[in-house]
Structure formats: C-alpha cells, structure tokens
Amino acid sequence: MAKLQSLDPDTPMFAQFKEETGPVVLANTFVVPEERTETFLALFRRQAEFMRAQPGFVSLQLHRGTGGSRLLMNVAVWASTQALATALAHPEFQRVAAEFPGDIVSYPHVFEQIGV
C-alpha cells in the first residue's frame, strides 16, 4: 500500500471529513519511482473507474510533472466530503489501494473553492 503523508500536519485528510461541506476538490500528489510508473497508472485507472461510478463523483483528472519529475497529481471534484469519504472507505477502493507498491508516497488533501 502507498504511504500516506499529510500536506498539512495540523489537518490530516481524514480529519477534514469531519466538516460536511461541498463541493470539494481532492488534490492528491503522488511521488512515484520511475520503475513503478506503469504499475501505478494501471492501478490508478482501476480506482478511477470505480470512483466514477460512485454517488457524488463529479470529475477526475490525473497530471504528470514535467522535466523528468516523479510526481503525478490527481485532481478530483466531489459533491461533498461525505460522498468522498464514503467512496474512499468502500471495500473495493480499499482492495485496490492495498495493491499500490509501498515505495509510492501519497499526499492527499481536500479543498474548497473560493472566489478570487
């Protein structure tokens, strides 16, 4: 399973689910060793298929860092924190999550859109 790290140590992602709000954006940056990229992409595609079918799912886009970067970033929009939390806790999602190699590091965080 990929190692989860918090971008904001004072507000880990799972603590963010206590606030019921929405819509929300899950931004998840992954550090993926070069030799694991194809494995990561295959597993990510399986999870993405599952997530797209879940209630409250809005959209998802995976991005790759440029210039030889090992970073990949998922940006997913959900109707609410509750919908996202429910999908992440689903046994099928968890089953695939357990297949990610342990040398991949994940930095997930939930955001709300603000007007500027």
C-alpha positions in Angstrom: 0.0 0.0 0.0 1.2 3.5 -0.8 2.5 5.5 2.2 0.1 8.4 3.1 1.6 11.7 4.2 -0.2 14.9 5.2 0.5 18.2 3.3 -0.8 20.0 6.4 0.3 18.1 9.6 -2.3 20.1 11.6 -5.2 19.0 9.4 -4.7 15.4 8.0 -7.0 14.5 5.2 -9.2 12.1 7.2 -9.8 14.8 9.8 -11.1 17.0 7.1 -14.1 14.7 6.6 -15.5 15.8 9.9 -16.6 19.1 8.2 -19.5 18.3 6.0 -19.2 20.6 3.1 -19.1 20.6 -0.7 -18.4 20.6 -3.4 -14.8 19.7 -2.6 -11.6 19.0 -4.5 -9.3 16.2 -3.6 -5.8 17.1 -4.7 -3.5 14.1 -4.3 0.1 14.3 -5.2 2.0 11.0 -5.6 5.8 10.5 -5.6 6.2 7.5 -7.9 9.6 5.8 -8.5 10.3 5.7 -12.3 10.2 2.0 -12.3 6.8 1.9 -10.7 5.0 4.4 -13.1 3.3 1.8 -15.3 2.2 -0.2 -12.3 0.9 3.0 -10.6 -1.0 4.0 -13.8 -2.7 0.6 -14.2 -3.9 0.6 -10.6 -4.9 4.3 -10.7 -7.1 3.6 -13.8 -8.8 0.7 -11.9 -9.5 3.0 -9.0 -10.7 5.8 -11.3 -13.2 3.5 -13.0 -14.6 2.6 -9.6 -14.7 6.2 -8.4 -16.5 7.5 -11.5 -19.4 5.2 -10.6 -19.8 6.4 -7.1 -22.6 8.8 -5.9 -21.3 12.3 -5.6 -18.4 11.9 -8.1 -18.1 14.9 -10.4 -14.8 14.7 -12.2 -11.2 13.5 -12.1 -8.0 14.3 -13.9 -4.5 12.9 -13.5 -1.5 15.2 -14.2 2.2 14.3 -14.6 5.1 16.5 -13.6 7.3 17.8 -16.4 11.1 17.7 -16.9 11.5 14.1 -15.7 9.6 14.7 -12.5 8.5 11.6 -10.5 5.3 13.4 -9.4 1.8 12.6 -10.5 -1.2 14.6 -9.2 -4.9 13.6 -9.2 -7.4 16.4 -9.0 -10.9 15.1 -8.3 -14.1 17.0 -7.7 -16.8 15.6 -5.4 -20.2 16.8 -4.4 -19.4 16.7 -0.7 -16.9 15.5 1.8 -19.3 12.8 2.8 -19.5 11.4 -0.7 -15.7 11.3 -1.0 -15.3 9.7 2.4 -17.9 7.0 1.6 -16.2 6.2 -1.7 -12.7 6.0 -0.1 -14.0 3.7 2.6 -15.6 1.3 0.2 -14.1 -2.2 0.3 -13.5 -2.3 -3.5 -11.5 1.0 -3.3 -9.5 -0.3 -0.3 -8.8 -3.6 -2.0 -7.1 -1.8 -5.0 -5.4 0.7 -2.7 -3.7 -2.2 -0.9 -2.1 -3.2 -4.2 -0.1 0.0 -4.7 3.6 -0.6 -4.0 4.8 0.6 -0.6 7.5 2.9 -2.1 4.9 5.2 -3.6 4.1 8.2 -1.3 0.7 9.9 -1.5 0.0 13.5 -0.3 -3.8 13.9 -0.3 -5.7 17.0 0.8 -9.3 18.2 0.5 -10.0 21.8 -0.6 -13.0 24.0 -1.1 -13.2 26.5 -4.0 -13.0 30.2 -3.0 -13.8 33.2 -5.2 -10.9 35.5 -6.1 
